[in-house]
Amino acid sequence: MKNIKAIIFDAYGTLFDVNSAAEKCKDKIGDKWEPFANFWRTTQLEYTWLRSLMKRHNDFWQITEDSLDKSMMAFNIDPKMKDELLNLYKVLSPFQEVPETLKTLKEKKFKLAILSNGTPSLLNELVKSNNLNNLFDDLFSIEQVGIYKPSSKVYDIPIKKYQIEKNEIAFLSANTWDVSGGGNYGYQSIWVNRNNNIFDNLDYKPNHEIKDLSELLDKI
């Protein structure tokens, strides 16, 4: 990975804990907070893929709200909690090692960016609320192309901006389908396997697998 010119991160699930919104409400939701959070996330992703296939695009915030509505009904969550959960989703917590790892990479003069399904306003609020906004060169949103990952149109965005080769990008994601999407596109994809999961069979196996972002410093 010595030819890397840019390090690009997925946001949701990779830098930021998508379950942290529900976890902050676990006293109200009870023991079902974690399966509820997982169901919300799975439904959210399914809606991005289905809308891409149907060519019925809605932005990520609308999909997040729509998938929350279904999830709250499925788990019998008090509808009055909807606004609280949505507001917490805007300020998801980063994983513990993320701030220091990003600072170290920035000091090493790497170009750093996010490539995400999130809308520009969501991404801006997310990094600012966690005091990470000075660490990224760019926050790339799929809204530039109007289709969700893993469309190659999304992975094209940084290439067109930076005018570099595909294999000069190290792309990190905790989502195996996203790692495969970026890897099949031509990125040097790295799987952030926080939960000791099994990789999907999608015509790509990453050359590098790490347990959290701090291990990236040994790879670059």
N, C-alpha and C positions, 0 to 999 in steps of 0.2 A: 504493500500500500504506500510505496514511497512517492508515487506520482500524484498523490491527492492534492487538489487545489481548492476544493470546497468540501465542507462537511455539512450535510443537510439532514435535519431531524424531522421525523413525524412528530406531531404535537401530542395528540390525545392517546394516552396509554404508554407513550414513550418518554416524553418529558413531564407530562402532567397526569396525575392519577385520576382517571375518569370515575372511580368509585368514591372519591373524596366528598362529593356533594351529598350523596346519600349517607355516607359515614358520619358526616357532621350532624345528621338528623336521626342518628340511630336510637337516641333516647325516645323519640316520638314514633319512629317506625317499628322499633323492636328488633327481635332476632332475625326477622326476614329482610333486614336492610341490605345484606350482601347479595342474596339471590335476586332481590328486586333490582339492585344496581347492575348486576350482570345481565338481567333480562332487558333492562333499559338500554344498555350498551349494545347488546346483540340486535335488538329491534332497530336501533338507530342505524347500525351498519347495514342491516338488511334493506332498510329504506333507501340508503344511498345507492346501493347496487341496483335495486329494483327500479328506482327512478331513472338511473342512467340507462338501463336497458329499455325502459318504456319511453325514454326521451321526454320525461315529464319533470323537468328540473325544478326543485325548490332549494333554497339555500339551507345551509347546515343548521341555522338557528331554528327554522321552521321544522326541519326534520327532527331536531332534538326535542322540540315541543310536542310534535305529533307522536313520537315514540314514547315520550313520557306519559302522554294521555293514555295510551294503550297499557303501559306498564303499571300505572296507578290503578287502572281498572282490574288488571290481572291479579294484582296483589292486595286489592281492597285498601288502598292508601287514601286517607282523608283528602278529598279534592282541594281543601283549603291550603294544603301544603304545596300546591303546584308552583306558586310564585316564589316561595322560599327555595325550592329545589332548583328552579331555573336560575335564580339570582346566584346561588352557590355554584352552579355550573359555569357561570361566567368567570369565576375566580378560583378554579380548581387548583389544588395544591401541587407543587412540583414534587417529584420523588426526591428523597433526602440528598442524594449525591449530585443532583443536577446543577445547582448554582456553582459549586466549586469546580466541577468538571468543565463547565462552560467558561468560567473565568480563566482556567489554566489553558484551554484551547485558544482562547482569545489572546492571551499573552504570547502564545506560540505563533501568532500572526495568521492563523487559519481563517479563511472566509467562512462564516457561520450563517446558516439560514434555517428557517422552518418551511416545510412544504406540507400543507395541511388541507383537509376538507373544510376546516373552519372558515368563516367569513373574515374579511380583513378587520372589521371592527371587533369581532370576537377575539382574534389573535392579538390585536393590539391591547385590548383590555386584559387578556390573560397574562401577557408578559409584563405589562406595567404593574399589575396588581401584585406580582411576585418579584418586582425590582430586577427584572431580567432584560428590560428593553434596550439597555446600552450594549448588550452582548451580541446582538444579531445584526448582520448586514442587511438581511431581507427577511420579510415574512410573506412567503408565497402562498396564495390561496387558490383553490380550484375554481373560484368564481371568475378568474381570468379566462377560463376556457369553458365554463358552464357544464362540466361533467366531473364525476367523482373518480377518485382512485378506485381501481388500478388502471384507468385509461392511460395510454401512452401520451395523450395530450397533456396530462398533468405533469408527467415526468419530463416533458419537453420544456416546461416553463423555465427552470434554472439554466438549462443548456442555452436557450435563446438569450437569456439575460447576461450570462457570464462568458458566452462564446468559448466554451471549453469542451473537451471530449467527454463522452458519457462515463468512461472508466476513470476520469479524473475527479469524480464525485464519490465520496463515501456517504452512503445513505443508511441511516439508522432508523429502525422501527421495531416496536414490540409486537406488531401485528404480522403474522406469518404471510398472509395474503399480500400485504404491502411490501414486505421484504421480497417476495417472489415477483411482484409487479415491477419494483425498481430493478431487481436483478435481471429479469427477463428483458427489460428495457435496455440494460447495459451499464447501470450503476454497479459500483462495488458495494453491494448491500451487506449490512451487518445486522444480525438478529439480536435484539435485546430480550433475552429469555429470562424474565424476572421470576417466573413461576414454574420453571422446570417443565415446560410444555413440550409437546411433540410437534415437529414441523410438518406442515401440509405437503401433499404430493401435487405440486403445481409446476413441474418442469424446471424447478430451480432449487438448488441447495446452496445456502450461503457458505462462503469460505471461512467466515468468522462468526462466532457466537459468543456473546458476553452476558453475564448475569446482571450487570448494571452499567451505567455509563462510565463509572470510574475505570473500568477495565479497558475502555477505549484508549486511554492514555498509553497503554502498553502496545497497542496495535498500530498507532499512527507515528 
